[in-house]
Amino acid sequence: MSEPREPRAPQGQAGAPQGRPDEKAALRLGTRRSKLAMAQSGLVAQAVSQVTGRPVELVEITTYGDTSREHLAQIGGTGVFVTALREALLLGEIDFAVHSLKDLPTGQPDELALAAVPLREDPRDVLVARDGLRFEELPDGARVGTGSPRRMAQLNAYARNHGMTIETVPIRGNVDTRIGYVRSGELDAVVLAAAGLGRLGRTEDVTDFLSVDIVLPAPGQGALAIECAADNADLVAALGELDDPFTRAAVSAERSLLAALEAGCSAPVGALADLLADGQIVKEMRLRGVVGTTDGTTLVQLSTTGPVPETHDQAMALGRELAAEMLAKGAAGLMGERAH
């Protein structure tokens, strides 16, 4: 493995002899400083320690997305939480990094390996509302906070189609800040990712788990990505033991759809691939996608079903196929809100 305290060895030295004094040295895991990122990274650190037999230390890295007070769509959307971690990896300051997979840009740098996509948590969005209200119980004119154009588009469309009147309010901040808007009475509800609250041990704050028939999640939502230097073959192989092939196939299809629609995370795109089983036997993968205007007046929502992908290329093809159908139905005209 690469020297944990020095710059990585050139590729030609990958087969260094075993028994070196550093082989039990701590692996450095780069993480954002937020409570959620630290919780996610802590879970991964335990798992990596088990498969490698080495201690793992967390290295906190501040990203531009953490310090900027602007809305994500204004500061470039996808990548703002990832760039600083990737730079630290390339400089050899950390050995591997953990990202929320939905934050990763769809293009993968050649120098970095997506070594593992562990088993996905609940991909759904959830509502945290005052007085324990479910979404359908919100009063007329309810103020619902979210920083996501994707959520706004689908919530507004659902409300319009079901005779509800809501106002979606753009917000930013960590989980405590967002839930604080509800506790203070400034907002009637906020929408967050189920997986994030679960990893923070905050599921009791949820007042409604939003069906994916109401809101399709962001591509990759609920999944984590573990990334390391592509030339560190030993570490790539060790981290690979944490990979879940079904999760990787699903998020690859979702991200392929996103890439083919040429969308960043500031664009209102939702996608979810799930496995369709006949009894205990998984038969097919269904991929659903949606893109819409943030006011919810126009949505293009389609799905496709095919054999469970056995290769990365097959998963990517499933996403491209659905994206082509969505573009043919007018999705391209709804993509104007992405950051340039």
N, C-alpha and C positions, 0 to 999 in steps of 0.2 A: 504494500500500500504506500501511498505517498507519505512523505515525512510530515507529521502533523504540525510541526513548529517551523518548518522551512518551506520555501517554494517547492512546488511539485517537481519530481524528477522528470527528465525528458522521456518520451514514449519508449525509447529503446531500453530503458531500465526497468520496465514493468515486471520483469521476471526476477527481481532481486531475491536473494536467498532468504528462507524463513529463519526464524530465531533471532531476528535483529532486535535490539533492545527496545525499539519503539513500538513493537507490534501490539502491546497492550496499552499504549498511550491513548489518552482521550481523543475521541473524534470530535471535531468542532462543528456544531450544527448552527448555521446562520438562521436567525428568525427576526421577524419584525417585533417591535416592542409592545404591541397592543396586548391586552389581557387575552383576547381570543387567540392571537398568533402564538403567544407563550403557552397557552393551554394545549393547542394543537401540536406544537413542537415538543412539548413535554411528553405527550402520548407517543409520538414517533421516536423520541429519544429512548424511551423504555424499550420499545420494540427493536430498535437498531442495536441497543446494548445486548439484548437477548440473542440476536442472530450473529453478532460479531464477537461477543464475549469481551467487548471493550467498553469502558465508560464513555459517556457522551456529555459534552459540556455545551450549554447554550451560549451563543455569541449574539448579543442584541445589536441589530442594525436598524438605523432610522432611515426610512424611505421618503421620497418626496410626497408620496400619497398620504403619509402619516402627518406631515408637517403643514401641507397646504390646506388652507381653509376654503378653497374654491370647490365647486361641485365637480365630480369626476368627469363629466362630459366636457368641462372647460379646460381641464389640465391634461387631457389626452386619454382618458379612459384606461383601457387595458395597458398594463405595463408599469403604471406609476408605483405600484407596490413591489415590483419584481426587480427592476433595473439595479438597484443598489445591492440586492442579494446576489444577483448574477455577477456583478462586478467583483464582489468580494470572493466569489468562487473562482473567477478567472485569475484573480491576483494571488490565489492560494491562501487567503486570509481565513477561509473556512473550508471544511472538507465536503460538506453537503448542505443543502438548504431545503426547507419545507415551505411550500406555497399553498394557498387555497387555489385549487386548479382553475376555478373560474377567473382568477386574476391573471393567469398566464396568457400572453399573446399567442395566437395560433401558430406562428412560425417558431420552430425550435432551432436555436443556434447549433452549428455543427460541433462546437467545442464542448457543449454541455449535453449530458445524457439525462433523459427523463427515466431514471432508473427504476422507479416504482410508483404505481398508482394503487394505494391500499384500498381495501374494501370500503365502498362508499357508505356514508351515513345517509340519513333521511334527506332526499333532495328537495323536499317541499319548502315553500314559504309559509310563514306563520303570522298570525295577527296577535299583537299584544294591545288589548283595548281596555278602556275604562269600564268599570262595573262588570267585568267578566263577559263582555259582549262578544258574540260571534259576528262574523262579517255581515251576514244577512240581517242581523239585529241592530246594526248601526242606525242612528237616527238620521232623518233627512238633513243634508248639509254637513254631515260629519266630516271633520278634517282628519285626513289619513296621511301620515308622514312616510316618505320613502325617498331615497336618493336615486332610485332606479327608474329610468324611462320605460324599461320592460314591464316593471310592476305597474307603473302608472297606466300604461296603455291597456293592459289586461283588466285591471281593476275598474277603470273607467268604462271599458266596453261591457263588462259584466253588469256593473251598476245600471248602465243605460238600458241594457237588454232586460233587466229585471225590475224596472221602475224605481230604482234607487237614485238618490242624489248625493254624491260625495264630492269633496274637494281634495285632490291629492296635492300635498305640500312637500316641496323638495327639502330634504334634511341631510345632514352629514353627521359624523361623530361615531364614537364607539357605542357598544350595546347599552352601557349605562346611560350615556347621554341621550340616546334615542328613546329608551324606555322612560327616561326622566321627563320628556315632553308630555307623555301621557299622565304620569304621576302628578305633574304640576298643573294639569288641566289645559295646557296650551294646545294639545292635540287630543282628538278622541281615540286615536289608535295609531300604531306604527306597524310596518311590515318588515320582518326580518327573516333570515334563513334559519330553518329548523336546526340544521347541523351545528351552526355556530352556538345557538343557545344550549344545545345538547352538550357540546364539548365544554361549555362554561358551567354546566350544572344548573342552568337557569330555565329548564323546561317548564317549571311550575308557573313561570310568568306568562306562558302561552294561553290565550283565550280561545284560539281557533287555529287548527291546522288546515291550511287552504288546499283544497283538492287541486290536483294538477289539471282538472277540467276547468277550473276557474283561473288559475295562474300557472302557466308552464314556467319552471325554474330557469335560471341562467344556465347556459351550456357548462357542464362540469360542476354545477352546484352540489355541495355535499361531499365532494371528493377532494383529496389532497394530492399534491404532486411532490415527489422527492427527487431532487436534482443534484447531480454531482458532475465533476469533470469527466468528459467522455473518454479521456486517455487513462483514467484510473480503473483499469479492468477489474482489479480485486474488489474495489468498493462498489462498482456497478453490479458485480455479481452478488455481493453480500446484500446490498439494498434490494436487489431483485427478488429476494426471498419474501419480501413484504408485498409484492405485486399481486393484485387480484385481476385475473385475465378478463373476467366478465365486466368489471368496472372499467378497465382500460378500453375494452372494445366499445362500451357504451359512450364513454366520454370522448373517444376518438371520433365516433360518428357525429356526436353533438358539435364538437369543435370543427369538424369538417364542414358541417352545415353553416356554421358561423363564418368560417373563412370564405366559403363559396358565396355567401351573401355580402362579403367584404365589409363586415361589421366589426367595430370595436365594442368594448363593453358598455360604451355610452349609447349604443344603438339599441332600440327596443326589441331585441330578439330573445325569444325563449326557446328552449329545446330540451327534450328528454327522451333518452333511449331506454326502454325497459324490455325485460325478457318475458316472453310468453311461454308458459309451461303447460304441458298436457300431463296432469298428475305430477309426478316427480321429474318428468323428462322435459328439459328445456328444448323447445322446438324452434322458436323464431325470436327475432328482435324487432320490436316496433320502435320507430323513430317519429316523434311528433315535433313540429316546429311552428313558431308563430312570429310574425313581425307586424307592428302596427304603429299608428300615430299615437303620441302620448295622451291625446284627449280621448282615445278609445273609439273615435268615429269610424276608423277603418282598420280592420284586422285581416291579414291573410294567414290562415291556419290550416295546415295540411299534415297528413301522416303517411308513412309508408312502412311496409312490413316485409322482411326478408329472412333468409337463413341467418342463424347466429354467425357473425363474422369469425372466421378462423385466423385471419391475418389482419395486420394493421391496414393494409391496402383495401381489403374488403370492407372494413369499418369506415374508412375514408370515402369509399365509393358510395356507401349507403347515404352518407351525409350530402355528398355532391348531387346525388340523384334527387333527393328531396328539395335541395336548394334550387335546382333547375326548375322543378315543378312550381315552387313558390315564386320564383322570378317570372315565370310564364304567367302567373296569376296576378302579377302587379306588385310583387314585394319590392322591386327596385325603387319604385316611386316613394316608398315609405322609409327609405334608409337615409334621408337627408340630414338626420339629426346627429350623425356621428361626428366626432371631433376630427379636424383635419390637421 
